Amino acid sequence: GDKEGNIKVFDVKTKSMLRQLKGHNEAVRSTNWTCEGLYMISGSDDKHVKRWDLGTQEMIWDSKAIHSDYIRTTDTNPTASDIFISGSYDHTVKLWDSRTKSSIHSFNHKNPVEYAMFSPSGSMIFSCSSNEISMWDVMSGKCIHTFSNHQKNITSLCMNNDGSKLLSCSLDGFVKIYSIESLEVLHGIKYNGPLISLALANDDSKLIVGQVDGNVIIKNKSIKTENEDIDFIDNILTESKLLSNKYYKGSGIKPNNSKDTIFESDRAIRLKPYETNLRKFNYSLALDSALKSRNPVVVITVLEELSRRDGLTKALSGRDEITLEPLLSFLSKYISNPRFSYLIVQVTHRLLDMYSGVLGHSDAIDELFVKLHDQVTTEVGFQRQIMKVMGTL
């Protein structure tokens, strides 16, 4: 989520933007996938919780302004895709079911809620408000236990893979580890500055914390038994040695020891040509650079960004035979692809409106327009056959 109220979905491997969801009026503070991975929940400063269909890119559920202050956290039930929660600065955590319009239950706190999450089983909710962590039973709505072991505001929570231990981080610079069985603090880790986020890897092998100054610190497990790896948290509790790999925002900071790893900051990443041109508002050159990559996902992403900026007409105009050829080749090749067809049809209509008057002046361009026409005709015929088959069934 970004400050403009948009939600962007990226491909982790290619780093390309796959979806952009628009519906919030203010900054989006929290997003979560549902358990089956087909829907998404978002919470915003506009006090709305929304549910999105990733396939159609449409909002399919809205909580309206039930919360009376900014929403800072959301989470989805790991066993039921229709159940989710939202935490707000209005001192409440609300439990929602997308099959109804109103909240199922409201869990009241004494102070603004910074973070809330389900347990791995989905039967409990953990929320942090000020320097307290509340443990709630979902069915009864009652508070089972309250942890109060930090000196300053708690900013984030997470659990290990089997749900037996809870971790919290705070502005006091501590990470605390709690036992869910005994409801006691098992261990604490001190960092050099205030902490705003933490997470555990799925296999509990790494602990990642984010600091207020922009640093991200990763702790890895370092020892193995004869049969299996020792769990990260068990390593801590037995005072085993941990390796610290630190990510430094910026440069010039030396690692503490030879086993530390320095990761380059975002400023050291070289931008792709189309990214550079988009930043400079050279829309036509950005589209040409994307077409040269021969990656359809990149081209579609650039076209979506140009459409969002109202720069599509500028990018398509003023083209000659040489610069039109790769664009028309791309459109004719992918216009029948269901992933890209909606946007490509819009671009094709815009292109025909702009260049219909120059048809007949270039044999190469005329041939590409004819190929594009044949592709559309073939696809329409195919769709008609499918409709007949569906009617027969």
C-alpha positions, 0 to 999 in steps of 0.5 A, a space after each residue: 500500500 502507498 500514501 496515495 491509497 493504492 495497493 500494488 501487487 508485484 512478482 517477487 522474481 521479476 519485480 514487475 507490478 502485476 496489479 494496481 488496486 484503487 479504492 482508498 482515499 488516504 494512505 494504505 497502512 496494512 494489506 494481507 492475503 487470504 488463506 487461499 491466496 485469491 483475495 486481499 484485505 486492506 486497511 487505510 487512514 480513510 477508516 475503511 477495511 476493503 476486500 479485493 478480488 485479485 482476479 478481477 481487480 475489483 473491490 468486493 466488500 467494504 466495511 464503510 467507516 465503522 472505525 472512528 480513527 485511522 486503521 493501522 493493522 489488519 490480519 486474515 484468519 489462516 483457516 477461514 478466508 471470510 474472517 479477518 480483523 482490523 485494529 485502529 487508533 479508536 482503541 478497538 480491534 474489530 472481527 469481520 466476516 465478509 458475508 455480513 456488512 457489520 463487524 461480528 465483535 469488537 475487542 476494546 482497549 485502553 489505548 490506540 491499537 498498533 498491531 493485531 494478528 491471529 494465532 496459526 490455528 485462528 482460535 486466538 487474537 493477539 493485539 498490542 496497545 501502548 506497552 501491553 499485549 492482549 490475548 483474546 479468545 475468538 469464540 467468547 470474545 474474552 481477554 484470556 491474558 495480558 502481557 506487560 513486559 515492555 517499557 514503551 509502546 509495542 509496535 509489532 508481533 509475530 509467532 513461531 511456526 507451531 504457535 507455541 511462542 509469541 514475539 514482540 518488539 517495542 520502541 524500548 529496543 527489546 524483542 521479548 519471547 513469550 511462552 503461550 503454554 506458561 504465559 511467561 516471558 522466556 527471553 529478551 533481546 536488546 537492540 541499539 535503537 527503537 524497533 518498529 517491526 519484526 518477523 520470523 521466517 516460515 521455518 523459524 530459521 531467521 529473525 528479522 527486525 526493522 529499526 526506526 533509523 531504517 536499518 534491518 537486522 537479520 539473525 540466523 540460526 547457526 548450529 545443527 544437531 545430528 538429526 535436524 536443525 535447531 529452531 532459532 528460538 531454541 537457539 536463543 533460549 539455550 544461549 547458542 551463538 547467533 550470526 548477525 547479518 545487517 542491512 545498512 541503509 546508506 553506505 560507509 558503515 563497517 560490519 562488526 565482524 567478518 561474518 556480517 554482511 553489508 547489503 547495498 541500499 536502494 540508492 545503489 540499484 541501477 534503474 532499468 531504462 524504462 524506469 529512468 524514462 518514466 521518472 523523467 516523464 519521457 513516456 514515448 522513450 519509456 514505452 520503446 525501452 519496455 518493448 526492447 526488453 521483449 518481456 510482455 509483463 514489463 510492457 504491460 506494466 509500463 502501459 498500465 503506468 502510462 494509462 494511470 498517468 494519462 500519458 498513453 496518448 503522448 507515448 503513442 503519438 508522433 511515431 513513424 514506421 520504425 517505432 510503430 512496428 515493434 508496438 504493432 507486433 506486440 499488440 498482434 501477438 498478445 491481444 488474444 492473451 486473456 492476461 493482457 487482452 483488456 489493456 491491449 484492446 484499449 491501446 489498440 483502439 487508441 492507436 487506430 483512432 490516431 493512425 487510421 488516417 495514414 493507412 496505405 502509406 507504408 506496406 509494412 505498417 499495413 501488413 501489421 494492421 492486417 495481421 492484428 485484424 486477423 488475430 482479432 477475427 480468429 479470437 472472436 470466432 473462437 469465442 463464438 465456438 466456445 459459446 456454442 459449446 457452453 450452450 450445448 452443455 
